[in-house]
């Protein structure tokens, strides 16, 4: 099948499924690989994570500019090939320096995809509501993630390098397939007249900055993303420690502490898939959904679950609110993406979405150490509670975004 004859929506769903599959396969046991095969010490483990976050933060906007100037399709293809190369370096060469390099390579690949993917499908797919498109894409990503976790675990039990190497090979092969099937028919570059690479970058960045400044609804939605980033890093890093330190995880048959986390991950993904399907069914019947109400409900539910999770000591209750908090994030994020898409000019979509991704990374870089310091100096529970406080401003920003959107 040629790229021009391919269905963009079908390719988008396939891309989401395969990307999440490869990412989950590579990362499900990556920490174990770093400890047992590469023999990293705690400080080196932190450096590996820092290298990844730094790469994502630094390259996010420049790669979004590339997508808007040259081609969203080309940006995504570069990204998937960089993912493959990065995973191969990390899995095949078990040394600290190469693992560090790999984080930069596939972290850069990630930034070539984020922003460009959302902008590409929003431009190519004009026959479906974007809320439903992003929700369905998120659902396919969750399914791919479940498959990736299962494959990665099976391969890792044989050899810890295999999941990462196989994920790299898979990304490279998938990139070759995308060269054949991925269409791009509606793209037009953000700048018609070219003045050289660096000047084009500067001009488009200035254009994007002035556009965002003149769109209050976008500024408010970006602020909501920043709040989410401030809260998410602490929650993601401390939730496992909270389970291990502050409750007793029951031994039921083969379910020891390690296997419990795998089961929790799979159950959380299953709930996300089911909830996404219910929302899609509602959108198909009603034609649309009330974004403000849904985002407000998901944000408030997320904050409440974070507080309850931080205060809980009972395993069953802790597990329930943990799964619900993940569900609230699953519901909120694609709706926010679609909301933002409605207020972005087509020629600057990738750059604006990349700015959104950079603010999320910036929030994680700032929020993570704050929450970690509180957890270290006081307790993990207080650190978890802090993540909920960091998200509270989102409850005031959602109505402001609605009001700004009416006046836009």
C-alpha positions as CSV (number, residue, x, y, z in Angstrom):
1,X,0.0,0.0,0.0
2,X,1.4,3.4,-0.9
3,X,1.5,6.3,1.6
4,X,-0.9,8.5,-0.4
5,X,-3.6,5.8,-0.4
6,X,-3.2,5.0,3.3
7,X,-5.8,6.0,5.8
8,X,-4.3,8.5,8.2
9,X,-6.5,7.5,11.1
10,X,-5.6,3.8,10.8
11,X,-1.9,4.7,10.6
12,X,-2.3,6.9,13.7
13,X,-3.8,4.1,15.7
14,X,-1.2,1.7,14.5
15,X,1.6,4.2,15.4
16,X,0.2,4.6,18.9
17,X,-0.1,0.8,19.5
18,X,3.4,0.1,18.2
19,X,5.1,3.0,19.9
20,X,3.6,2.1,23.3
21,X,4.4,-1.6,22.7
22,X,8.1,-0.9,22.0
23,X,8.4,1.6,24.9
24,X,6.8,-0.7,27.4
25,X,8.8,-3.7,26.2
26,X,12.1,-1.7,26.6
27,X,11.3,-0.1,29.9
28,X,9.4,-2.6,32.0
29,X,12.6,-4.2,33.3
30,X,15.1,-1.5,32.5
31,X,15.8,-0.6,36.1
32,X,16.5,-4.2,36.9
33,X,18.8,-4.4,33.8
34,X,20.6,-1.2,34.9
35,X,21.2,-2.7,38.4
36,X,22.0,-6.4,37.6
37,X,23.7,-6.2,34.2
38,X,25.2,-2.7,33.9
39,X,25.8,-2.6,37.7
40,X,24.9,1.1,38.1
41,X,25.1,2.6,41.6
42,X,22.3,4.8,42.9
43,X,24.1,8.0,41.8
44,X,24.5,6.7,38.2
45,X,20.8,5.7,38.2
46,X,19.9,9.2,39.0
47,X,22.2,10.5,36.3
48,X,20.6,8.2,33.7
49,X,17.1,9.7,34.6
50,X,18.5,13.2,34.5
51,X,20.0,12.7,31.1
52,X,16.7,11.6,29.7
53,X,14.7,14.4,31.2
54,X,17.3,17.0,30.1
55,X,17.2,15.7,26.5
56,X,13.5,15.8,26.4
57,X,13.4,19.3,27.9
58,X,16.1,20.8,25.6
59,X,15.0,19.2,22.3
60,X,11.2,19.6,22.7
61,X,10.7,23.0,21.0
62,X,13.4,22.7,18.4
63,X,12.0,19.4,17.1
64,X,8.5,20.9,17.1
65,X,9.8,23.7,14.9
66,X,11.3,21.2,12.5
67,X,7.9,19.5,12.2
68,X,6.2,22.8,11.4
69,X,8.9,24.0,9.0
70,X,9.6,20.8,7.0
71,X,7.2,17.9,7.7
72,X,5.4,16.3,10.6
73,X,5.7,12.9,8.8
74,X,9.4,13.3,8.5
75,X,9.8,14.4,12.1
76,X,7.9,11.3,13.3
77,X,10.0,9.0,11.1
78,X,13.2,10.5,12.5
79,X,11.8,10.0,16.0
80,X,10.9,6.3,15.6
81,X,14.3,5.6,14.0
82,X,16.1,7.4,16.9
83,X,14.0,5.3,19.4
84,X,15.3,2.2,17.7
85,X,18.9,3.3,17.7
86,X,18.7,4.4,21.3
87,X,17.2,1.1,22.5
88,X,19.8,-0.9,20.6
89,X,22.6,1.1,22.1
90,X,21.2,0.7,25.6
91,X,20.5,-3.0,25.3
92,X,23.5,-4.2,23.3
93,X,26.2,-2.2,25.1
94,X,25.8,-2.7,28.9
95,X,28.1,0.1,30.1
96,X,27.3,3.3,31.9
97,X,28.5,5.6,29.2
98,X,26.5,3.9,26.5
99,X,23.4,3.7,28.7
100,X,23.8,7.5,29.3
101,X,24.2,8.1,25.5
102,X,21.1,6.0,24.8
103,X,18.9,8.1,27.0
104,X,19.9,11.2,25.0
105,X,19.3,9.4,21.7
106,X,15.9,8.0,22.3
107,X,14.9,11.0,24.5
108,X,15.6,13.1,21.4
109,X,13.6,10.7,19.3
110,X,10.7,11.1,21.7
111,X,10.7,14.9,21.2
112,X,10.6,14.4,17.4
113,X,7.4,12.5,17.8
114,X,5.6,14.5,20.5
115,X,3.9,17.5,19.0
116,X,4.4,16.3,15.5
117,X,2.1,13.3,16.0
118,X,-0.8,15.3,17.3
119,X,-0.3,18.0,14.7
120,X,-0.1,15.4,11.9
121,X,-3.3,13.6,12.7
122,X,-5.2,16.8,13.4
123,X,-4.2,18.0,9.9
124,X,-4.7,14.8,8.0
125,X,-7.9,13.6,9.7
126,X,-10.8,16.0,9.2
127,X,-13.8,13.6,9.3
128,X,-13.9,12.8,13.0
129,X,-14.1,14.8,16.2
130,X,-10.6,15.2,17.7
131,X,-11.7,14.3,21.1
132,X,-12.7,10.9,19.9
133,X,-9.5,10.6,17.7
134,X,-7.2,11.3,20.6
135,X,-9.2,9.2,23.0
136,X,-9.1,6.2,20.6
137,X,-5.3,6.8,20.1
138,X,-4.8,6.8,23.8
139,X,-6.8,3.5,24.0
140,X,-4.7,1.8,21.4
141,X,-1.6,3.0,23.2
142,X,-2.8,1.4,26.4
143,X,-3.4,-1.9,24.6
144,X,0.1,-1.7,23.0
145,X,1.5,-1.0,26.5
146,X,-0.1,-4.1,27.9
147,X,1.3,-6.3,25.1
148,X,4.7,-4.7,25.6
149,X,4.7,-5.3,29.4
150,X,3.9,-9.0,28.8
151,X,6.5,-9.5,26.0
152,X,9.1,-7.5,27.9
153,X,8.6,-9.6,31.1
154,X,8.7,-12.9,29.2
155,X,11.9,-11.9,27.3
156,X,13.5,-10.5,30.4
157,X,13.1,-13.7,32.3
158,X,15.3,-15.3,29.7
159,X,17.8,-12.4,29.3
160,X,17.5,-8.8,30.6
161,X,19.1,-7.4,27.5
162,X,16.6,-9.0,25.1
163,X,13.5,-6.8,25.7
164,X,15.5,-3.6,25.1
165,X,17.3,-5.0,22.0
166,X,14.0,-6.4,20.6
167,X,12.3,-3.1,21.1
168,X,15.0,-1.3,19.2
169,X,14.8,-3.8,16.3
170,X,11.0,-3.5,16.3
171,X,11.2,0.3,16.1
172,X,13.6,0.2,13.2
173,X,11.4,-2.3,11.3
174,X,8.3,-0.3,12.1
175,X,10.0,2.9,10.8
176,X,10.6,1.1,7.5
177,X,6.9,0.1,7.3
178,X,5.9,3.7,8.0
179,X,8.0,4.9,5.1
180,X,5.6,3.0,2.9
181,X,2.2,3.6,4.5
182,X,2.3,6.9,6.3
183,X,0.5,9.7,4.3
184,X,1.0,13.5,4.5
185,X,-1.3,15.3,2.1
186,X,-2.5,18.4,3.9
187,X,0.7,19.8,5.3
188,X,1.9,23.3,4.4
189,X,5.0,24.8,6.0
190,X,4.6,27.4,8.7
191,X,6.9,29.8,6.8
192,X,6.6,30.2,3.0
193,X,9.8,32.1,2.5
194,X,13.0,30.5,3.8
195,X,15.9,32.6,5.1
196,X,18.3,29.8,6.3
197,X,17.8,27.2,9.0
198,X,18.7,29.2,12.1
199,X,16.8,32.3,11.0
200,X,13.8,30.1,10.2
201,X,13.9,28.6,13.6
202,X,14.1,32.0,15.3
203,X,11.3,33.5,13.1
204,X,8.9,30.6,13.8
205,X,9.7,30.6,17.5
206,X,8.9,34.3,17.7
207,X,5.7,33.7,15.7
208,X,4.7,30.9,18.0
209,X,5.4,33.0,21.1
210,X,3.4,36.0,19.9
211,X,0.5,33.7,19.0
212,X,0.4,32.0,22.4
213,X,0.6,35.3,24.2
214,X,-2.4,36.5,22.2
215,X,-4.5,33.5,23.0
216,X,-5.5,33.5,26.7
217,X,-7.2,30.1,26.4
218,X,-3.9,28.5,25.2
219,X,-1.9,30.2,28.0
220,X,-4.4,28.8,30.5
221,X,-4.3,25.3,29.1
222,X,-0.5,25.4,29.1
223,X,-0.7,26.4,32.8
224,X,-2.9,23.3,33.5
225,X,-0.2,21.2,31.8
226,X,2.5,22.7,34.0
227,X,0.5,21.9,37.1
228,X,0.1,18.3,35.9
229,X,3.9,18.1,35.4
230,X,4.6,19.5,38.8
231,X,2.5,16.8,40.4
232,X,3.1,13.8,38.2
233,X,6.9,13.3,38.8
234,X,6.5,13.0,42.5
235,X,3.5,10.7,42.3
236,X,5.2,8.4,39.7
237,X,8.4,8.1,41.7
238,X,7.0,7.8,45.2
239,X,3.9,5.7,44.7
240,X,5.9,2.4,44.7
241,X,7.8,3.5,47.8
242,X,4.5,4.3,49.5
243,X,3.2,0.8,48.8
244,X,6.3,-0.8,50.1
245,X,6.9,1.4,53.1
246,X,3.4,2.1,54.4
247,X,1.3,-1.0,53.8
248,X,1.7,-4.8,53.7
249,X,1.2,-6.2,50.2
250,X,-0.4,-9.6,50.7
251,X,1.2,-12.8,49.4
252,X,-1.5,-14.6,47.4
253,X,-0.2,-17.5,45.5
254,X,2.6,-16.1,43.2
255,X,1.7,-12.5,44.0
256,X,4.8,-11.3,45.9
257,X,5.8,-7.6,46.0
258,X,7.4,-7.7,42.6
259,X,4.6,-9.5,40.8
260,X,2.0,-7.2,42.5
261,X,3.3,-4.2,40.7
262,X,3.1,-5.9,37.3
263,X,-0.5,-6.9,38.1
264,X,-1.4,-3.4,39.2
265,X,0.1,-2.0,36.0
266,X,-2.0,-4.4,33.8
267,X,-5.2,-3.7,35.8
268,X,-4.7,0.0,35.5
269,X,-4.2,-0.3,31.7
270,X,-7.3,-2.4,31.5
271,X,-9.4,0.1,33.3
272,X,-8.0,2.9,31.1
273,X,-9.0,0.9,28.0
274,X,-12.5,0.3,29.2
275,X,-13.1,3.9,30.3
276,X,-11.8,5.2,27.0
277,X,-14.2,2.9,25.2
278,X,-17.2,4.1,27.3
279,X,-16.3,7.8,26.5
280,X,-15.9,7.0,22.8
281,X,-19.3,5.3,22.8
282,X,-20.8,8.4,24.4
283,X,-19.2,10.7,21.8
284,X,-20.4,8.5,19.0
285,X,-24.0,8.8,20.3
286,X,-24.0,12.4,21.4
287,X,-21.5,13.8,18.8
288,X,-19.5,15.6,21.5
289,X,-18.8,15.9,25.2
290,X,-18.7,18.7,27.7
291,X,-14.9,19.2,28.0
292,X,-15.0,21.6,30.9
293,X,-17.1,19.3,33.1
294,X,-15.1,16.3,32.2
295,X,-11.7,17.9,32.8
296,X,-12.9,19.5,36.0
297,X,-14.3,16.1,37.2
298,X,-11.1,14.3,36.3
299,X,-8.8,17.0,37.9
300,X,-10.9,17.0,41.1
301,X,-11.0,13.2,41.2
302,X,-7.3,13.0,40.7
303,X,-6.5,15.5,43.5
304,X,-8.9,13.7,45.9
305,X,-7.4,10.3,45.1
306,X,-3.9,11.7,45.7
307,X,-4.8,12.9,49.1
308,X,-6.6,9.6,50.0
309,X,-3.6,7.6,48.6
310,X,-1.2,9.6,50.7
311,X,-3.2,9.1,53.9
312,X,-4.1,5.5,53.4
313,X,-2.4,2.5,55.1
314,X,-4.9,-0.2,54.2
315,X,-3.7,-2.1,51.1
316,X,-7.1,-2.6,49.4
317,X,-8.1,1.0,49.9
318,X,-4.7,2.2,48.8
319,X,-4.9,0.0,45.7
320,X,-8.4,1.3,44.8
321,X,-7.5,5.0,45.0
322,X,-4.2,4.4,43.2
323,X,-6.0,2.8,40.3
324,X,-8.6,5.6,40.3
325,X,-5.9,8.3,40.2
326,X,-4.4,6.7,37.1
327,X,-7.9,6.5,35.6
328,X,-8.4,10.2,36.1
329,X,-5.2,11.0,34.3
330,X,-6.2,8.7,31.4
331,X,-9.5,10.6,31.0
332,X,-8.1,14.1,31.3
333,X,-5.0,14.1,29.0
334,X,-6.6,13.3,25.6
335,X,-9.4,15.7,26.2
336,X,-7.0,18.5,27.1
337,X,-5.1,17.8,23.9
338,X,-8.2,18.0,21.8
339,X,-9.2,21.2,23.6
340,X,-5.8,22.8,22.8
341,X,-6.0,21.6,19.2
342,X,-9.2,23.7,18.6
343,X,-7.3,26.9,19.5
344,X,-4.1,26.4,17.5
345,X,-3.4,27.6,14.0
346,X,-2.6,24.6,11.7
347,X,0.8,25.9,10.6
348,X,2.0,26.1,14.3
349,X,0.4,23.0,15.7
350,X,3.6,20.9,16.3
351,X,5.4,23.8,17.9
352,X,2.6,24.6,20.3
353,X,2.1,20.9,21.2
354,X,5.9,20.7,21.7
355,X,5.7,23.7,24.0
356,X,3.1,21.9,25.9
357,X,5.4,18.9,26.2
358,X,8.3,21.1,27.4
359,X,6.1,22.7,30.1
360,X,5.2,19.2,31.3
361,X,8.9,18.2,31.4
362,X,9.8,21.5,33.1
363,X,7.1,20.8,35.7
364,X,8.5,17.4,36.4
365,X,12.1,18.8,36.7
366,X,10.9,21.4,39.2
367,X,8.2,19.4,41.1
368,X,10.1,16.1,41.4
369,X,12.9,17.5,43.7
370,X,10.5,19.5,45.8
371,X,8.3,16.4,46.5
372,X,11.4,14.2,46.9
373,X,12.9,16.5,49.5
374,X,9.7,16.6,51.5
375,X,9.5,12.8,51.3
376,X,13.2,12.5,52.5
377,X,12.9,15.1,55.3
378,X,9.4,14.3,56.6
379,X,7.8,11.2,55.1
380,X,6.8,9.5,51.9
381,X,3.1,10.2,52.8
382,X,3.7,13.9,53.1
383,X,5.6,13.9,49.8
384,X,2.6,12.2,48.2
385,X,0.2,14.8,49.7
386,X,2.4,17.6,48.3
387,X,1.8,16.3,44.8
388,X,-2.0,16.9,45.4
389,X,-1.3,20.5,46.6
390,X,0.8,21.2,43.5
391,X,-2.2,20.2,41.3
392,X,-4.8,22.3,43.1
393,X,-4.4,25.4,40.9
394,X,-5.7,23.4,38.0
395,X,-9.2,23.5,39.6
396,X,-9.2,27.3,39.2
397,X,-7.6,27.3,35.7
398,X,-10.2,25.0,34.1
399,X,-13.1,27.5,34.4
400,X,-10.7,30.3,33.3
401,X,-9.9,28.3,30.1
402,X,-13.6,27.9,29.4
403,X,-14.2,31.6,29.9
404,X,-11.2,32.5,27.7
405,X,-12.4,30.1,25.0
406,X,-15.8,31.9,24.8
407,X,-14.1,35.3,24.4
408,X,-11.5,34.0,21.9
